[in-house]
Amino acid sequence: MFSLIAQVARFFRSSNDSNPASHAAMLMESADVRAGLDAHHAQELRAAASAWLSVVR
């Protein structure tokens, strides 16, 4: 769980300088990359993207 929080924090820090895509899109892209390696982690990233979208709305 800590790795998920750390990865989300990295997304926020890296996008402060340039904002090419939304945070949810970056999380979903990471989930797609992780899907073949660790399905559970990919699902956590998708849940984080969904939570981000519900907060933003």
Distance bins in CASP14 RR format, pairs under 12 A and 6 or more apart:
PFRMAT RR
TARGET T0000
AUTHOR 0000-0000-0000
RMODE 2
METHOD distances of the structure
MODEL  1
1 7 0 0 0 0 0 1 0 0 0 0 0
1 8 0 0 0 0 0 1 0 0 0 0 0
1 40 0 0 0 0 0 1 0 0 0 0 0
1 41 0 0 0 0 0 1 0 0 0 0 0
1 44 1 0 0 1 0 0 0 0 0 0 0
1 47 0 0 0 0 0 1 0 0 0 0 0
1 48 0 0 0 0 0 1 0 0 0 0 0
2 8 0 0 0 0 0 1 0 0 0 0 0
2 9 0 0 0 0 0 1 0 0 0 0 0
2 41 0 0 0 0 0 1 0 0 0 0 0
2 44 0 0 0 0 0 1 0 0 0 0 0
3 9 0 0 0 0 0 1 0 0 0 0 0
3 10 0 0 0 0 0 1 0 0 0 0 0
3 30 0 0 0 0 0 1 0 0 0 0 0
3 34 0 0 0 0 0 1 0 0 0 0 0
3 38 0 0 0 0 1 0 0 0 0 0 0
3 40 0 0 0 0 0 1 0 0 0 0 0
3 41 1 0 0 1 0 0 0 0 0 0 0
3 44 0 0 0 0 1 0 0 0 0 0 0
3 45 0 0 0 0 0 1 0 0 0 0 0
3 48 0 0 0 0 0 1 0 0 0 0 0
4 10 0 0 0 0 0 1 0 0 0 0 0
4 11 0 0 0 0 0 1 0 0 0 0 0
4 27 0 0 0 0 1 0 0 0 0 0 0
4 30 0 0 0 0 0 1 0 0 0 0 0
4 31 0 0 0 0 0 1 0 0 0 0 0
4 34 0 0 0 0 0 1 0 0 0 0 0
4 38 0 0 0 0 0 1 0 0 0 0 0
4 40 0 0 0 0 0 1 0 0 0 0 0
4 41 1 0 0 1 0 0 0 0 0 0 0
4 42 0 0 0 0 0 1 0 0 0 0 0
4 43 0 0 0 0 0 1 0 0 0 0 0
4 44 1 0 1 0 0 0 0 0 0 0 0
4 45 1 0 0 1 0 0 0 0 0 0 0
4 46 0 0 0 0 0 1 0 0 0 0 0
4 47 0 0 0 0 1 0 0 0 0 0 0
4 48 1 0 0 1 0 0 0 0 0 0 0
4 49 0 0 0 0 0 1 0 0 0 0 0
4 51 0 0 0 0 0 1 0 0 0 0 0
5 11 0 0 0 0 0 1 0 0 0 0 0
5 12 0 0 0 0 0 1 0 0 0 0 0
5 44 0 0 0 0 1 0 0 0 0 0 0
5 45 0 0 0 0 0 1 0 0 0 0 0
5 48 0 0 0 0 1 0 0 0 0 0 0
5 51 0 0 0 0 0 1 0 0 0 0 0
6 12 0 0 0 0 0 1 0 0 0 0 0
6 13 0 0 0 0 0 1 0 0 0 0 0
6 41 0 0 0 0 0 1 0 0 0 0 0
6 44 0 0 0 0 0 1 0 0 0 0 0
6 48 0 0 0 0 0 1 0 0 0 0 0
7 13 0 0 0 0 0 1 0 0 0 0 0
7 14 0 0 0 0 0 1 0 0 0 0 0
7 23 0 0 0 0 0 1 0 0 0 0 0
7 26 0 0 0 0 1 0 0 0 0 0 0
7 27 0 0 0 0 1 0 0 0 0 0 0
7 29 0 0 0 0 0 1 0 0 0 0 0
7 30 1 0 0 1 0 0 0 0 0 0 0
7 31 0 0 0 0 0 1 0 0 0 0 0
7 33 0 0 0 0 0 1 0 0 0 0 0
7 34 0 0 0 0 1 0 0 0 0 0 0
7 38 0 0 0 0 0 1 0 0 0 0 0
7 41 0 0 0 0 1 0 0 0 0 0 0
7 42 0 0 0 0 0 1 0 0 0 0 0
7 44 0 0 0 0 1 0 0 0 0 0 0
7 45 1 0 0 1 0 0 0 0 0 0 0
7 48 0 0 0 0 1 0 0 0 0 0 0
7 49 0 0 0 0 0 1 0 0 0 0 0
8 14 0 0 0 0 0 1 0 0 0 0 0
8 15 0 0 0 0 0 1 0 0 0 0 0
8 23 1 0 0 1 0 0 0 0 0 0 0
8 24 0 0 0 0 0 1 0 0 0 0 0
8 26 0 0 0 0 1 0 0 0 0 0 0
8 27 1 0 0 1 0 0 0 0 0 0 0
8 30 0 0 0 0 1 0 0 0 0 0 0
8 31 0 0 0 0 0 1 0 0 0 0 0
8 44 0 0 0 0 1 0 0 0 0 0 0
8 45 0 0 0 0 1 0 0 0 0 0 0
8 47 0 0 0 0 0 1 0 0 0 0 0
8 48 1 0 1 0 0 0 0 0 0 0 0
8 49 0 0 0 0 1 0 0 0 0 0 0
8 51 0 0 0 0 1 0 0 0 0 0 0
8 52 0 0 0 0 1 0 0 0 0 0 0
8 55 0 0 0 0 0 1 0 0 0 0 0
9 15 0 0 0 0 0 1 0 0 0 0 0
9 16 0 0 0 0 0 1 0 0 0 0 0
9 23 0 0 0 0 0 1 0 0 0 0 0
9 27 0 0 0 0 0 1 0 0 0 0 0
9 48 0 0 0 0 0 1 0 0 0 0 0
10 16 0 0 0 0 0 1 0 0 0 0 0
10 23 0 0 0 0 0 1 0 0 0 0 0
10 26 0 0 0 0 1 0 0 0 0 0 0
10 27 0 0 0 0 0 1 0 0 0 0 0
10 30 0 0 0 0 1 0 0 0 0 0 0
11 19 0 0 0 0 0 1 0 0 0 0 0
11 20 0 0 0 0 0 1 0 0 0 0 0
11 21 0 0 0 0 1 0 0 0 0 0 0
11 22 0 0 0 0 0 1 0 0 0 0 0
11 23 1 0 1 0 0 0 0 0 0 0 0
11 24 0 0 0 0 1 0 0 0 0 0 0
11 25 0 0 0 0 0 1 0 0 0 0 0
11 26 1 0 1 0 0 0 0 0 0 0 0
11 27 1 0 0 1 0 0 0 0 0 0 0
11 28 0 0 0 0 0 1 0 0 0 0 0
11 29 0 0 0 0 0 1 0 0 0 0 0
11 30 0 0 0 0 1 0 0 0 0 0 0
11 31 0 0 0 0 0 1 0 0 0 0 0
11 45 0 0 0 0 1 0 0 0 0 0 0
11 48 0 0 0 0 1 0 0 0 0 0 0
11 49 0 0 0 0 0 1 0 0 0 0 0
11 52 0 0 0 0 1 0 0 0 0 0 0
12 19 0 0 0 0 0 1 0 0 0 0 0
12 22 0 0 0 0 0 1 0 0 0 0 0
12 23 1 0 0 1 0 0 0 0 0 0 0
12 26 0 0 0 0 1 0 0 0 0 0 0
12 27 0 0 0 0 0 1 0 0 0 0 0
12 48 0 0 0 0 0 1 0 0 0 0 0
12 52 0 0 0 0 1 0 0 0 0 0 0
13 23 0 0 0 0 0 1 0 0 0 0 0
13 26 0 0 0 0 0 1 0 0 0 0 0
14 20 0 0 0 0 0 1 0 0 0 0 0
14 21 0 0 0 0 0 1 0 0 0 0 0
14 23 0 0 0 0 0 1 0 0 0 0 0
14 26 0 0 0 0 1 0 0 0 0 0 0
14 30 0 0 0 0 0 1 0 0 0 0 0
15 21 1 0 0 1 0 0 0 0 0 0 0
15 22 0 0 0 0 1 0 0 0 0 0 0
15 23 1 0 0 1 0 0 0 0 0 0 0
15 24 0 0 0 0 0 1 0 0 0 0 0
15 25 0 0 0 0 0 1 0 0 0 0 0
15 26 1 0 0 1 0 0 0 0 0 0 0
15 27 0 0 0 0 0 1 0 0 0 0 0
15 52 0 0 0 0 0 1 0 0 0 0 0
16 23 0 0 0 0 0 1 0 0 0 0 0
18 26 0 0 0 0 0 1 0 0 0 0 0
19 25 0 0 0 0 0 1 0 0 0 0 0
19 26 0 0 0 0 0 1 0 0 0 0 0
20 26 0 0 0 0 1 0 0 0 0 0 0
20 29 0 0 0 0 0 1 0 0 0 0 0
21 27 0 0 0 0 0 1 0 0 0 0 0
21 28 0 0 0 0 1 0 0 0 0 0 0
21 29 1 0 0 1 0 0 0 0 0 0 0
21 30 0 0 0 0 0 1 0 0 0 0 0
21 49 0 0 0 0 0 1 0 0 0 0 0
22 28 0 0 0 0 1 0 0 0 0 0 0
22 29 0 0 0 0 0 1 0 0 0 0 0
22 49 0 0 0 0 1 0 0 0 0 0 0
22 52 0 0 0 0 1 0 0 0 0 0 0
22 53 0 0 0 0 1 0 0 0 0 0 0
22 56 0 0 0 0 1 0 0 0 0 0 0
23 29 0 0 0 0 0 1 0 0 0 0 0
23 30 0 0 0 0 0 1 0 0 0 0 0
23 45 0 0 0 0 0 1 0 0 0 0 0
23 48 0 0 0 0 1 0 0 0 0 0 0
23 49 1 0 0 1 0 0 0 0 0 0 0
23 50 0 0 0 0 0 1 0 0 0 0 0
23 51 0 0 0 0 0 1 0 0 0 0 0
23 52 1 0 1 0 0 0 0 0 0 0 0
23 53 0 0 0 0 1 0 0 0 0 0 0
23 55 0 0 0 0 1 0 0 0 0 0 0
23 56 0 0 0 0 1 0 0 0 0 0 0
24 30 0 0 0 0 0 1 0 0 0 0 0
24 31 0 0 0 0 0 1 0 0 0 0 0
24 45 0 0 0 0 0 1 0 0 0 0 0
24 46 0 0 0 0 1 0 0 0 0 0 0
24 47 0 0 0 0 0 1 0 0 0 0 0
24 48 0 0 0 0 1 0 0 0 0 0 0
24 49 1 0 1 0 0 0 0 0 0 0 0
24 50 1 0 0 1 0 0 0 0 0 0 0
24 51 0 0 0 0 1 0 0 0 0 0 0
24 52 1 0 1 0 0 0 0 0 0 0 0
24 53 1 0 1 0 0 0 0 0 0 0 0
24 54 0 0 0 0 1 0 0 0 0 0 0
24 55 0 0 0 0 1 0 0 0 0 0 0
24 56 1 0 0 1 0 0 0 0 0 0 0
24 57 0 0 0 0 0 1 0 0 0 0 0
25 31 0 0 0 0 0 1 0 0 0 0 0
25 32 0 0 0 0 0 1 0 0 0 0 0
25 45 0 0 0 0 0 1 0 0 0 0 0
25 46 0 0 0 0 0 1 0 0 0 0 0
25 49 1 0 0 1 0 0 0 0 0 0 0
25 52 0 0 0 0 1 0 0 0 0 0 0
25 53 0 0 0 0 1 0 0 0 0 0 0
25 56 0 0 0 0 0 1 0 0 0 0 0
26 32 0 0 0 0 0 1 0 0 0 0 0
26 33 0 0 0 0 0 1 0 0 0 0 0
26 45 0 0 0 0 1 0 0 0 0 0 0
26 48 0 0 0 0 0 1 0 0 0 0 0
26 49 0 0 0 0 1 0 0 0 0 0 0
26 52 0 0 0 0 1 0 0 0 0 0 0
27 33 0 0 0 0 0 1 0 0 0 0 0
27 34 0 0 0 0 0 1 0 0 0 0 0
27 41 0 0 0 0 0 1 0 0 0 0 0
27 42 0 0 0 0 0 1 0 0 0 0 0
27 43 0 0 0 0 0 1 0 0 0 0 0
27 44 0 0 0 0 1 0 0 0 0 0 0
27 45 1 0 1 0 0 0 0 0 0 0 0
27 46 1 0 0 1 0 0 0 0 0 0 0
27 47 0 0 0 0 1 0 0 0 0 0 0
27 48 1 0 1 0 0 0 0 0 0 0 0
27 49 1 1 0 0 0 0 0 0 0 0 0
27 50 0 0 0 0 1 0 0 0 0 0 0
27 51 0 0 0 0 1 0 0 0 0 0 0
27 52 1 0 0 1 0 0 0 0 0 0 0
27 53 0 0 0 0 1 0 0 0 0 0 0
28 34 0 0 0 0 0 1 0 0 0 0 0
28 35 0 0 0 0 0 1 0 0 0 0 0
28 42 0 0 0 0 1 0 0 0 0 0 0
28 43 0 0 0 0 0 1 0 0 0 0 0
28 45 1 0 0 1 0 0 0 0 0 0 0
28 46 1 0 0 1 0 0 0 0 0 0 0
28 47 0 0 0 0 0 1 0 0 0 0 0
28 48 0 0 0 0 1 0 0 0 0 0 0
28 49 1 0 1 0 0 0 0 0 0 0 0
28 50 0 0 0 0 1 0 0 0 0 0 0
28 52 0 0 0 0 1 0 0 0 0 0 0
28 53 0 0 0 0 1 0 0 0 0 0 0
29 35 0 0 0 0 0 1 0 0 0 0 0
29 42 0 0 0 0 0 1 0 0 0 0 0
29 45 0 0 0 0 1 0 0 0 0 0 0
29 46 0 0 0 0 0 1 0 0 0 0 0
29 49 0 0 0 0 1 0 0 0 0 0 0
30 37 0 0 0 0 0 1 0 0 0 0 0
30 38 0 0 0 0 0 1 0 0 0 0 0
30 41 0 0 0 0 1 0 0 0 0 0 0
30 42 0 0 0 0 1 0 0 0 0 0 0
30 43 0 0 0 0 0 1 0 0 0 0 0
30 44 0 0 0 0 0 1 0 0 0 0 0
30 45 1 0 1 0 0 0 0 0 0 0 0
30 46 0 0 0 0 1 0 0 0 0 0 0
30 48 0 0 0 0 1 0 0 0 0 0 0
30 49 0 0 0 0 1 0 0 0 0 0 0
31 37 0 0 0 0 0 1 0 0 0 0 0
31 38 0 0 0 0 0 1 0 0 0 0 0
31 39 0 0 0 0 1 0 0 0 0 0 0
31 40 0 0 0 0 0 1 0 0 0 0 0
31 41 0 0 0 0 1 0 0 0 0 0 0
31 42 1 0 1 0 0 0 0 0 0 0 0
31 43 1 0 0 1 0 0 0 0 0 0 0
31 44 0 0 0 0 1 0 0 0 0 0 0
31 45 1 1 0 0 0 0 0 0 0 0 0
31 46 1 0 1 0 0 0 0 0 0 0 0
31 47 0 0 0 0 1 0 0 0 0 0 0
31 48 0 0 0 0 1 0 0 0 0 0 0
31 49 1 0 0 1 0 0 0 0 0 0 0
31 50 0 0 0 0 0 1 0 0 0 0 0
32 39 0 0 0 0 0 1 0 0 0 0 0
32 41 0 0 0 0 0 1 0 0 0 0 0
32 42 1 0 0 1 0 0 0 0 0 0 0
32 43 0 0 0 0 0 1 0 0 0 0 0
32 45 0 0 0 0 1 0 0 0 0 0 0
32 46 0 0 0 0 1 0 0 0 0 0 0
32 49 0 0 0 0 0 1 0 0 0 0 0
33 41 0 0 0 0 0 1 0 0 0 0 0
33 42 0 0 0 0 1 0 0 0 0 0 0
33 45 0 0 0 0 1 0 0 0 0 0 0
34 40 0 0 0 0 1 0 0 0 0 0 0
34 41 1 0 1 0 0 0 0 0 0 0 0
34 42 1 0 1 0 0 0 0 0 0 0 0
34 43 0 0 0 0 1 0 0 0 0 0 0
34 44 0 0 0 0 1 0 0 0 0 0 0
34 45 1 0 0 1 0 0 0 0 0 0 0
34 46 0 0 0 0 1 0 0 0 0 0 0
34 48 0 0 0 0 0 1 0 0 0 0 0
35 41 0 0 0 0 1 0 0 0 0 0 0
35 42 1 0 1 0 0 0 0 0 0 0 0
35 43 0 0 0 0 1 0 0 0 0 0 0
35 44 0 0 0 0 0 1 0 0 0 0 0
35 45 0 0 0 0 1 0 0 0 0 0 0
35 46 0 0 0 0 1 0 0 0 0 0 0
36 42 1 0 0 1 0 0 0 0 0 0 0
36 43 0 0 0 0 0 1 0 0 0 0 0
37 45 0 0 0 0 0 1 0 0 0 0 0
38 44 0 0 0 0 1 0 0 0 0 0 0
38 45 0 0 0 0 1 0 0 0 0 0 0
39 45 0 0 0 0 0 1 0 0 0 0 0
39 46 0 0 0 0 0 1 0 0 0 0 0
40 46 0 0 0 0 0 1 0 0 0 0 0
40 47 0 0 0 0 0 1 0 0 0 0 0
41 47 0 0 0 0 0 1 0 0 0 0 0
41 48 0 0 0 0 0 1 0 0 0 0 0
42 48 0 0 0 0 0 1 0 0 0 0 0
42 49 0 0 0 0 0 1 0 0 0 0 0
43 49 0 0 0 0 0 1 0 0 0 0 0
43 50 0 0 0 0 0 1 0 0 0 0 0
44 50 0 0 0 0 0 1 0 0 0 0 0
44 51 0 0 0 0 0 1 0 0 0 0 0
45 51 0 0 0 0 0 1 0 0 0 0 0
45 52 0 0 0 0 0 1 0 0 0 0 0
46 52 0 0 0 0 0 1 0 0 0 0 0
46 53 0 0 0 0 0 1 0 0 0 0 0
47 53 0 0 0 0 0 1 0 0 0 0 0
47 54 0 0 0 0 0 1 0 0 0 0 0
48 54 0 0 0 0 0 1 0 0 0 0 0
48 55 0 0 0 0 0 1 0 0 0 0 0
49 55 0 0 0 0 0 1 0 0 0 0 0
49 56 0 0 0 0 0 1 0 0 0 0 0
50 56 0 0 0 0 0 1 0 0 0 0 0
50 57 0 0 0 0 0 1 0 0 0 0 0
51 57 0 0 0 0 0 1 0 0 0 0 0
END
